[in-house]
């Protein structure tokens, strides 16, 4: 059986998770984080940028629609609109 990866997962794989995790721990990026990890925020930012999502409602709808695929990238649940706004992903 041939395994096929989505283009989005191939792009995300260009940044090793260990590299991001070491930077987060070095700079204490998740010290006061609530509701979302830095990895989840990174995935949401990539999804927003590559998908061209402008409003948060469009971004959360797209993330919720691909929630099963997000689990393979290490994100348990698609973040809500209020969580993304609190994290500073508003445009």
Phi, psi and omega in degrees: 000132183271132180263129182240131177256147177288160179297322179298316180292329177292322178290319179296325180293345178294334176255109181296136182296326179298324178295316179293317180297321179292322177293322179295316181290325180294322183258008181051051184291337181252022184298315181242024182287140178229124172087343183206138178274167178295326178295318178297321178294320178298315179297317180296320179294319178296317180298318179296314183292313183286329180276347180071027180286126180265296180280157180297328179298321178292320179294313181293325176296318178293319178293321179292326180291332181251031185297324178297324179284333178293329179298327178289339178268358178098015178251119184292310181228153174288132181293150179279169182295321181292324178294318178293323178293321179294326180283350176095024179267020178278150184238000000 
